[in-house]
Amino acid sequence: MTGGVEWLLILHIASAIVGFAGAIPLPMVLATAARSNDLSVVRACLRLASKLNRGLATPGFVLAGIVGLILSLVQGWDFGENTWLNISATLWLVAIVVAIVAFEPVLKRAARLAAEAPGPGVPPELQAELRCPRGAIVGSILILLFVIVLILMVAKPGIDGAGIQDYPVAGFG
């Protein structure tokens, strides 16, 4: 593996780590907001959720996918011959679209309702939005999709038993 490919792989892996660092705590933060009757706690949780989603999860996963595509092209992997690559790319694209079309609007609506709330308590409309399972379901589906992509990326099924040990990173392995 050449030095440039190793750095692309490091960037690809680091981007995925950043994506997961933003995505994994999101359900817990949103659950905390849903359980709280304190508007200031709800607002703080929604600000944190927005930062996790827009600042870590979405950019991390988008960059991981773009760098992964570049990496696969540089290494000459044929999408037609590598089913795991096709499935991974498709699931990644579906997850990005779902995140932008289904998950982000849920966060924006809850944040808007929280900003408009006069306080001090959490208004019923905001509580209903926070307790609606739609956001939790979509968030869980997104994490599941990215975990499946991660497993496919590591295992690379169909490449003669190849696994992560066959792709050393910057001299490790």
Secondary structure as a PSIPRED ss2 file (coil, helix, strand):
# PSIPRED VFORMAT (PSIPRED V4.0)

   1 M C   1.000  0.000  0.000
   2 T C   1.000  0.000  0.000
   3 G H   0.000  1.000  0.000
   4 G H   0.000  1.000  0.000
   5 V H   0.000  1.000  0.000
   6 E H   0.000  1.000  0.000
   7 W H   0.000  1.000  0.000
   8 L H   0.000  1.000  0.000
   9 L H   0.000  1.000  0.000
  10 I H   0.000  1.000  0.000
  11 L H   0.000  1.000  0.000
  12 H H   0.000  1.000  0.000
  13 I H   0.000  1.000  0.000
  14 A H   0.000  1.000  0.000
  15 S H   0.000  1.000  0.000
  16 A H   0.000  1.000  0.000
  17 I H   0.000  1.000  0.000
  18 V H   0.000  1.000  0.000
  19 G H   0.000  1.000  0.000
  20 F H   0.000  1.000  0.000
  21 A H   0.000  1.000  0.000
  22 G H   0.000  1.000  0.000
  23 A H   0.000  1.000  0.000
  24 I C   1.000  0.000  0.000
  25 P C   1.000  0.000  0.000
  26 L H   0.000  1.000  0.000
  27 P H   0.000  1.000  0.000
  28 M H   0.000  1.000  0.000
  29 V H   0.000  1.000  0.000
  30 L H   0.000  1.000  0.000
  31 A H   0.000  1.000  0.000
  32 T H   0.000  1.000  0.000
  33 A H   0.000  1.000  0.000
  34 A H   0.000  1.000  0.000
  35 R H   0.000  1.000  0.000
  36 S C   1.000  0.000  0.000
  37 N C   1.000  0.000  0.000
  38 D E   0.000  0.000  1.000
  39 L H   0.000  1.000  0.000
  40 S H   0.000  1.000  0.000
  41 V H   0.000  1.000  0.000
  42 V H   0.000  1.000  0.000
  43 R H   0.000  1.000  0.000
  44 A H   0.000  1.000  0.000
  45 C H   0.000  1.000  0.000
  46 L H   0.000  1.000  0.000
  47 R H   0.000  1.000  0.000
  48 L H   0.000  1.000  0.000
  49 A H   0.000  1.000  0.000
  50 S H   0.000  1.000  0.000
  51 K H   0.000  1.000  0.000
  52 L H   0.000  1.000  0.000
  53 N H   0.000  1.000  0.000
  54 R H   0.000  1.000  0.000
  55 G H   0.000  1.000  0.000
  56 L H   0.000  1.000  0.000
  57 A H   0.000  1.000  0.000
  58 T H   0.000  1.000  0.000
  59 P H   0.000  1.000  0.000
  60 G H   0.000  1.000  0.000
  61 F H   0.000  1.000  0.000
  62 V H   0.000  1.000  0.000
  63 L H   0.000  1.000  0.000
  64 A H   0.000  1.000  0.000
  65 G H   0.000  1.000  0.000
  66 I H   0.000  1.000  0.000
  67 V H   0.000  1.000  0.000
  68 G H   0.000  1.000  0.000
  69 L H   0.000  1.000  0.000
  70 I H   0.000  1.000  0.000
  71 L H   0.000  1.000  0.000
  72 S H   0.000  1.000  0.000
  73 L H   0.000  1.000  0.000
  74 V H   0.000  1.000  0.000
  75 Q C   1.000  0.000  0.000
  76 G C   1.000  0.000  0.000
  77 W C   1.000  0.000  0.000
  78 D C   1.000  0.000  0.000
  79 F C   1.000  0.000  0.000
  80 G C   1.000  0.000  0.000
  81 E C   1.000  0.000  0.000
  82 N C   1.000  0.000  0.000
  83 T H   0.000  1.000  0.000
  84 W H   0.000  1.000  0.000
  85 L H   0.000  1.000  0.000
  86 N H   0.000  1.000  0.000
  87 I H   0.000  1.000  0.000
  88 S H   0.000  1.000  0.000
  89 A H   0.000  1.000  0.000
  90 T H   0.000  1.000  0.000
  91 L H   0.000  1.000  0.000
  92 W H   0.000  1.000  0.000
  93 L H   0.000  1.000  0.000
  94 V H   0.000  1.000  0.000
  95 A H   0.000  1.000  0.000
  96 I H   0.000  1.000  0.000
  97 V H   0.000  1.000  0.000
  98 V H   0.000  1.000  0.000
  99 A H   0.000  1.000  0.000
 100 I H   0.000  1.000  0.000
 101 V H   0.000  1.000  0.000
 102 A H   0.000  1.000  0.000
 103 F H   0.000  1.000  0.000
 104 E H   0.000  1.000  0.000
 105 P H   0.000  1.000  0.000
 106 V H   0.000  1.000  0.000
 107 L H   0.000  1.000  0.000
 108 K H   0.000  1.000  0.000
 109 R H   0.000  1.000  0.000
 110 A H   0.000  1.000  0.000
 111 A H   0.000  1.000  0.000
 112 R H   0.000  1.000  0.000
 113 L H   0.000  1.000  0.000
 114 A H   0.000  1.000  0.000
 115 A H   0.000  1.000  0.000
 116 E H   0.000  1.000  0.000
 117 A C   1.000  0.000  0.000
 118 P C   1.000  0.000  0.000
 119 G C   1.000  0.000  0.000
 120 P C   1.000  0.000  0.000
 121 G E   0.000  0.000  1.000
 122 V C   1.000  0.000  0.000
 123 P C   1.000  0.000  0.000
 124 P H   0.000  1.000  0.000
 125 E H   0.000  1.000  0.000
 126 L H   0.000  1.000  0.000
 127 Q H   0.000  1.000  0.000
 128 A H   0.000  1.000  0.000
 129 E H   0.000  1.000  0.000
 130 L H   0.000  1.000  0.000
 131 R H   0.000  1.000  0.000
 132 C C   1.000  0.000  0.000
 133 P H   0.000  1.000  0.000
 134 R H   0.000  1.000  0.000
 135 G H   0.000  1.000  0.000
 136 A H   0.000  1.000  0.000
 137 I H   0.000  1.000  0.000
 138 V H   0.000  1.000  0.000
 139 G H   0.000  1.000  0.000
 140 S H   0.000  1.000  0.000
 141 I H   0.000  1.000  0.000
 142 L H   0.000  1.000  0.000
 143 I H   0.000  1.000  0.000
 144 L H   0.000  1.000  0.000
 145 L H   0.000  1.000  0.000
 146 F H   0.000  1.000  0.000
 147 V H   0.000  1.000  0.000
 148 I H   0.000  1.000  0.000
 149 V H   0.000  1.000  0.000
 150 L H   0.000  1.000  0.000
 151 I H   0.000  1.000  0.000
 152 L H   0.000  1.000  0.000
 153 M H   0.000  1.000  0.000
 154 V H   0.000  1.000  0.000
 155 A H   0.000  1.000  0.000
 156 K C   1.000  0.000  0.000
 157 P C   1.000  0.000  0.000
 158 G C   1.000  0.000  0.000
 159 I C   1.000  0.000  0.000
 160 D C   1.000  0.000  0.000
 161 G C   1.000  0.000  0.000
 162 A C   1.000  0.000  0.000
 163 G C   1.000  0.000  0.000
 164 I H   0.000  1.000  0.000
 165 Q H   0.000  1.000  0.000
 166 D H   0.000  1.000  0.000
 167 Y C   1.000  0.000  0.000
 168 P C   1.000  0.000  0.000
 169 V E   0.000  0.000  1.000
 170 A C   1.000  0.000  0.000
 171 G C   1.000  0.000  0.000
 172 F E   0.000  0.000  1.000
 173 G C   1.000  0.000  0.000
